[in-house]
């Protein structure tokens, strides 16, 4: 990988290491993006395969949002190659990405809180019956499908007429995931789905990520929390300031190592040094060094 140190190189079993390996659902090779003089993203490699969860981790400003925008068709990449099913592709709009089976669930979910669950499920893609002046919404069928699809994801919906704003954050995320699956998504991109959730609701969302994986989707899980990523992830791409600092399979990295790379060993050492320079913070500096060493 162009921007990954040798110590983080993937094993021979990785798709990009095998002959003809660019045949996954979605692959990026050396992808980058510039905004004027700002190099927001550079040299990123990524593989998304059916029935696998690829986690993209990084702090604010790491390039996660730019990567999402490229994969979802919102922005065109300036460097590298994007492949869908092994064929080089350039998305000119989000609609092109959706047509290719790539669905994105953003943090704000784009739901209408006061509308029923079933209306949000079919928002913009409503089913109708009749023709001409007699054309009308097929409410009964949309309710049935909503209930069936959510049940298939393990969601026990009490009433499809319930306003979606009354659901918990985890349940709303789950409705958005089920909607993407129903409308034919092959690749599901989740933008920080657990960021604003508590422990219990985060667990609910992680369970539905596994449900989507088990249904054969390729899932891209964007997060800054390694403790959420590691239990569900199969591969882990770490970004920092728009560059890849590591791309690992699960058997190639432990949770402690993943956390340390996320925190940045050099940054922790610099913080410990600054605390020592201030004076009176020797114990805190020692604790920081111990935490870094434990990783």
C-alpha positions in Angstrom: 0.0 0.0 0.0 1.4 3.3 -1.1 1.0 5.1 2.2 1.3 2.3 4.6 4.5 1.4 6.4 5.9 -2.1 5.8 5.1 -3.2 9.3 1.5 -2.6 8.6 1.5 -4.5 5.3 -1.3 -7.0 4.8 -0.7 -10.7 4.5 -0.7 -12.6 1.2 -4.4 -13.4 1.7 -5.4 -9.7 1.3 -7.2 -9.1 -2.0 -4.7 -6.5 -3.2 -1.9 -9.0 -2.7 -3.4 -11.6 -4.9 -3.4 -11.7 -8.6 -6.6 -10.3 -10.0 -7.5 -9.2 -6.5 -9.3 -6.0 -7.4 -12.6 -7.9 -7.8 -14.3 -6.9 -4.5 -17.5 -5.0 -4.3 -15.6 -1.7 -3.9 -11.8 -1.1 -4.1 -9.7 2.1 -3.8 -6.2 2.2 -5.0 -4.0 5.2 -4.1 -7.1 7.5 -3.9 -6.6 11.1 -3.0 -8.5 14.4 -3.0 -7.4 18.0 -3.1 -9.4 21.2 -2.3 -7.3 23.9 -3.9 -4.0 23.9 -2.1 -5.3 21.6 0.7 -4.4 17.9 0.2 -7.3 16.4 2.2 -6.7 12.8 1.3 -3.8 10.9 -0.3 -2.6 7.5 -1.2 -5.5 5.6 0.4 -6.1 1.9 -0.4 -9.3 0.1 0.7 -11.1 -3.1 -0.1 -14.8 -3.8 0.6 -16.0 -7.4 0.2 -19.3 -9.1 0.6 -19.9 -10.4 4.1 -17.0 -8.3 5.6 -16.8 -5.3 7.8 -14.1 -2.8 7.0 -13.5 -0.2 9.7 -12.1 3.2 9.0 -10.7 4.9 12.1 -9.3 8.3 12.7 -9.7 11.4 14.8 -11.3 14.7 13.6 -9.5 16.0 10.6 -8.1 12.5 9.7 -9.9 12.5 6.3 -12.8 10.2 7.1 -15.4 12.6 5.8 -13.6 13.1 2.6 -13.3 9.4 2.1 -17.0 9.0 2.7 -17.8 11.7 0.1 -15.6 10.0 -2.5 -17.1 6.5 -2.0 -20.7 7.9 -1.9 -20.3 9.9 -5.1 -20.6 13.3 -3.5 -17.1 14.3 -4.5 -14.9 13.0 -7.3 -11.4 11.8 -6.4 -8.4 13.6 -8.0 -5.9 10.8 -7.6 -5.8 7.0 -7.8 -8.5 4.6 -8.9 -11.9 3.6 -7.7 -13.2 0.2 -8.8 -16.7 -1.3 -8.5 -16.8 -5.1 -9.1 -13.2 -4.8 -10.5 -14.1 -2.2 -13.1 -12.7 1.3 -12.9 -15.4 3.8 -12.1 -15.8 7.6 -11.5 -18.9 8.6 -9.6 -20.3 11.9 -10.9 -23.2 12.1 -8.4 -24.6 10.3 -5.3 -27.2 8.8 -7.6 -24.5 7.0 -9.6 -23.1 5.5 -6.4 -26.6 4.4 -5.4 -27.2 2.8 -8.8 -24.0 0.9 -8.3 -25.4 -0.5 -5.0 -23.4 1.8 -2.6 -25.6 3.3 0.1 -24.5 5.7 2.8 -26.1 6.2 6.2 -25.0 9.6 7.5 -24.8 10.7 11.1 -27.9 12.9 10.9 -29.8 10.0 9.2 -31.9 12.4 7.0 -35.2 11.3 8.7 -38.4 13.3 9.3 -39.0 12.9 13.1 -42.7 13.5 13.0 -43.4 11.1 10.2 -44.3 7.5 10.9 -41.6 4.8 10.6 -43.1 3.4 7.4 -43.1 6.8 5.7 -39.4 7.4 6.6 -38.6 3.9 5.4 -40.0 4.7 1.9 -39.2 8.4 1.9 -38.6 9.4 -1.7 -39.4 5.9 -3.0 -43.0 5.5 -2.1 -45.0 2.6 -3.5 -48.2 3.4 -5.4 -51.3 1.7 -6.8 -53.7 2.8 -9.5 -53.0 5.1 -12.5 -53.6 8.6 -13.6 -56.0 10.6 -11.3 -56.6 7.4 -9.3 -52.9 6.9 -8.4 -52.4 6.8 -4.6 -50.0 5.5 -2.0 -50.0 1.8 -1.3 -50.0 2.3 2.4 -50.9 -1.2 3.4 -48.1 -2.8 1.4 -45.5 -0.2 2.6 -46.4 -0.9 6.2 -46.2 -4.7 5.7 -42.8 -4.4 4.0 -41.5 -2.1 6.7 -42.5 -4.5 9.4 -41.1 -7.5 7.6 -37.7 -5.9 6.7 -37.2 -4.6 10.2 -38.1 -8.0 11.6 -35.5 -9.5 9.3 -32.9 -7.3 10.9 -34.0 -8.4 14.4 -36.0 -5.2 15.1 -39.4 -5.7 16.8 -41.4 -2.7 15.6 -44.3 -2.1 17.9 -46.3 0.1 15.4 -45.2 1.3 11.9 -47.4 4.3 12.5 -45.2 5.4 15.4 -43.3 8.6 14.6 -39.7 7.7 14.0 -38.6 10.6 16.3 -40.0 8.5 19.2 -37.5 5.7 18.6 -34.1 5.6 20.3 -31.0 6.7 18.5 -30.0 3.1 18.0 -33.4 2.1 16.6 -33.3 5.0 14.1 -29.9 3.9 12.9 -31.3 0.4 12.5 -34.2 1.6 10.4 -31.8 3.4 8.1 -29.7 0.3 7.8 -32.7 -1.9 7.0 -33.9 0.7 4.4 -30.6 0.6 2.6 -30.6 -3.2 2.6 -34.2 -3.3 1.2 -33.4 -0.9 -1.6 -30.6 -3.1 -2.9 -27.5 -1.9 -1.3 -24.4 -4.1 -1.8 -22.1 -1.8 0.0 -23.3 0.0 3.2 -21.3 3.0 4.4 -22.0 4.0 8.0 -20.8 7.4 9.1 -20.1 7.4 12.8 -23.3 5.5 13.7 -22.4 5.2 17.4 -20.9 8.6 18.0 -23.9 10.1 19.8 -25.2 7.0 21.5 -24.8 5.5 24.9 -23.3 2.1 25.7 -26.5 0.1 25.3 -27.7 1.8 22.1 -24.2 1.5 20.6 -24.4 -2.2 21.3 -27.7 -2.3 19.4 -26.2 -0.7 16.3 -23.2 -3.0 16.4 -25.5 -5.9 16.4 -27.3 -4.6 13.3 -24.0 -4.1 11.6 -23.3 -7.8 12.1 -26.8 -8.5 10.8 -26.0 -6.6 7.6 -22.7 -8.4 7.2 -24.4 -11.8 7.7 -26.8 -10.9 4.9 -23.9 -10.6 2.5 -23.4 -6.8 2.4 -20.0 -5.2 2.4 -20.0 -2.8 5.3 -17.7 0.2 5.8 -17.9 1.3 9.4 -16.5 4.9 9.9 -15.7 5.6 13.6 -13.2 7.1 15.9 -13.8 4.5 18.6 -11.6 1.4 18.3 -13.6 -0.3 21.1 -16.6 -0.2 18.8 -14.7 -1.2 15.7 -12.7 -4.1 16.9 -15.5 -6.5 17.9 -17.3 -6.2 14.5 -14.4 -5.4 12.1 -12.6 -7.7 9.7 -10.1 -5.1 8.4 -9.0 -1.8 9.9 -7.8 1.3 8.0 -6.3 4.0 10.2 -6.2 7.6 8.9 -4.3 10.5 10.1 -4.2 13.9 8.5 -5.5 12.5 5.2 -3.0 9.6 5.0 -3.1 5.9 5.8 -1.0 5.0 8.8 -2.0 1.4 8.9 -4.2 -1.2 7.2 -4.6 -4.4 9.1 -6.6 -7.6 9.1 -8.1 -8.6 12.5 -5.6 -11.4 13.0 -2.8 -9.0 12.4 -3.5 -6.5 15.2 -4.8 -6.5 18.8 -7.3 -4.1 20.3 -4.5 -2.6 22.4 -2.3 -2.1 19.3 -5.2 -0.5 17.4 -5.9 1.8 20.3 -2.3 2.8 20.6 -2.0 3.6 16.9 -5.2 5.6 17.1 -3.9 7.6 20.1 -0.4 8.0 18.6 2.5 6.8 20.6 4.6 9.8 19.6 1.8 12.2 20.6 1.4 10.6 24.0 5.2 10.8 24.6 5.1 14.5 23.6 2.2 15.1 26.0 4.1 13.4 28.9 7.2 15.5 28.2 5.2 18.7 28.2 3.6 17.8 31.5 7.0 17.2 33.0 8.2 20.5 31.7 5.3 22.2 33.5 6.4 20.7 36.8 4.2 19.0 39.4 2.7 16.5 37.0 5.2 13.7 37.2 2.6 11.1 38.2 0.3 12.1 35.3 3.2 11.9 32.8 4.2 8.4 34.2 0.6 7.3 33.8 0.5 8.4 30.2 3.8 6.6 29.4 2.5 3.5 31.1 -0.8 3.6 29.0 1.3 4.0 25.8 3.6 1.1 26.8 0.6 -1.1 27.6 -0.7 -0.7 24.1 
